[in-house]
Amino acid sequence: MAKTDTDSTSGATPGSEPGSEPGAESGTRPESGTRPESGTRPESGTRPESGTHPESGTHPETGSGSGAEAGTESESGTATATSRHTGNDHGFGVAGSKLSTAPSDESGQAVPGSFGGVRRPGLAGRLSWLGRETVGWVRWFWRQLTSMRVALMLLFLLSLAAIPGSLVPQTNVDAVKAEAFKKTHQAVTPLYEKLQMFDVYSSVWFSAIYILLFISLIGCIVPRSWQFVGQLRGRPPVAPRRLDRLPAYTTWRTEADPGQALSAAHALLKRKRFRVDPAPEGGDAVAAEKGYLRETGNLAFHIALIVMLIAFAVGQLWKSEGGKLIVEGDGFSNTLTQYDDFKSGSLFDDDDLDPFGFSLDGFDADYERTGPEKATPRTFRAHVTYWKGADGKPKKSSIEVNEPLEADGSKVYLIGHGYAPVVTIKDGQGDVVYDKDAVAFLPQDGKNLTSSGVVKVPDYRDKNGEKDQLGLQGFFMPTYVPGSGQMASQFPALDNPALFLTAFHGSLGIDGGTPQNVYKLDTSRMKQFKDGQGGKFKQMLTPGKTMTLPNGAGTVKFEGVRTWASFQVTHQPGNGFALGGAATAVAGLAGSLFIQRRRVWVRAVRAEDGRTVIEMAGLGRSESAKLPEELGDLAFALQSHAPPAAEGESAEDSAEEPAEESAEGAAKEPAAVPAQGHAGDPADEPADTDHPVDPSEGARA
């Protein structure tokens, strides 16, 4: 049917019948019955009201598509102009509504840059959008956290965060040094305390980095582990169609049957510990792969990392650590009340303490006496008797630096040693109130062991029988040199021990039950004894000497010196797993770095001349200069089962011709290894029959 092409200036409308007068109104139906006002088309050239355009392509009478041919829109674009000017999509129908990007109350509003997509009106729509948005952000955060880039960043941050722990004294390592640092650097101490610089490894920010790194590694390692498992279970891929395009390749001709050659190749590769996928029935190639231990190393390395992380976490949560100072002759039982200081993990329970104990029998200490390293310790050895359990049999042992005593999962480390003067004190009534007890004095210098300490006597009576309390404060020097002008020891060994004491009486401040430091004397409520001239009473004692207190207050006798040693008892479960994980990680990493994964294919096909063409090719999963050499060795070994054929004519022709002609024709045969690896026609290229083919020459890298 011919389409009416109406000029836009003629006044005819697209819906008019053919042959109608130009002046007729286009909106009038020829038959009876007029179109409603909303559907009437205005006269040509006038702009219709919005929504008055009739449906496109519908005939006024029948409603069929014939009107689309006779009543097609003219080039004037009246309907198009109507849609464009009125801003609606009725001119495009359903397609126009889909192309529109304007927000609609019915379909919802798209939020740019969000994970929730279109946000539909109403409370349910908003809640649904909020849920999708939350899930989208969580997924994005998880993808970022478990990426290798973020894991490396967190590992770098963890190494940076550990630097303050090495520069600033840590309270849990050496409380004395930490206190000394605070007194020396009073300006920065408040800031350091707020930043938890004295407890770096248990701080909130260090723990946050550690936990994020833990989660990142777990999320990164677990998917990779499954990937490695899949690679381990995989079979060698089938042989490519063009083996000569591989980086290592060799070929030769043989009189052996193709099936026999493939069977020999299968057995050879098996013997060389390749994973072999035999040729399928009717197939012409054998596929083999070697170096799966590389993937095993990868898998072992990643699993070992997870084991190490879990072991470290278990060790921190259930660990216990305590210190104890033991004077020679005294003992220790592994109960909470026996510790001088104790700390544990958040999940530790008192019942987790291992049942054991030990006593200090003696202590050996040797020092360098001459040279630039004078007073440097050479030997620190504590002799102990230990037992396990309540009914355990006592055993002798020794503890040295870095050689701890192991008992039921706990380790006892030797931390330090010092001296404990032994004194006997009598009160004003002549009664012994302190009977040859050893008092540990703490070293004030780390080299010559000049030490300070106190003696507290709560049950004491003066010369009148009145109850009082006595306190002694003093310094001990293992090697005192008179006339040196220094109140300090000159050597850490007991060469000339001396004890300097001053005495106080009054209230020790212990009756109220307030805990006190046993190594310090609170003199705020005490008075110092005075000598005959009214000065402060003090005296130097050597072993065996006695000091008489003023006004008949009693006597103090220096009986001798014992040694003491400080020990650290640690219990950290998971150390064995951490050590095993570290060893496995190192072994797996070495395997993944040094083991080369490579593939080898052997193809044997019957050529047109009746001989068998054998092709061997290799491909390394990583760069390896040994692959061509290995392929040459395999080819040489395979030739014992499929030897290269004599370079001559085909086997059928050589059976009919004399041997001389066969030898002459052999000079015209091609070489066993074509230049491009193709099994060429024997008549195409010259050959050298005087030199047998070495298959390794055909393997190229």
ABEGO torsion letter per residue (X at the ends): XBBBBBBAAAGBBAABBBGBBAABBAABBABBEBBBAAABBBBBGBBBBBGABBBBGBBAAAGBAAAAAAABBBAAGAAAAAAAAAGBAAAAEAAAAAABABBBAAAEBBBBGBAAEBBBBEAAAAAAAAAAAAAAAAAAAAAAAABAAAAAAAAAAAAAAAAAAAABBBAAABAAAAAAAAAABAAAAAAAAAAGAABAAABAAAAAAAAAAAAAAAAAAAAAAAAAAAAAABBBBBBBABAAABABBBBBBBABBAAAAAAAAAAAAAAAGBBBBBBBBGBABBBBBBGAAAAAAAAAAAAAAAAAAAAAAAAAAABBBBBBBBBBGBBBBBBAAABABBBBBAABBAAABBBBBBBBABBBBBBBABEAABGBBABBBBBBBBBBEAABBBBBBBBBBGBBBBBGGBBBBBABBBBBBBBBBBBAAGBBABBGBBBBBBBABAAAGBBBBBBBBABBBBAAGBBBBBBBBBBBBABBBBGAGBBBBABABBABBBBBBBBBBEBAGAAAGBBBBAABBBAAABBBBBBAAGBBBBBBBBBGBBBBBBGGAEBBBBAEBBBBBBBBBBBBBGAAAAAAAAAAAAAAAAAAAABBBBBBBBBBBBBAAGBBBBBBBBBBABBBAAAAAAAAAAAAAAAAABBBBBBBBBAAAAAABBAAAAAAAAAABBBABBAAGBBBBAAABBBBAABBBBAAAABBX
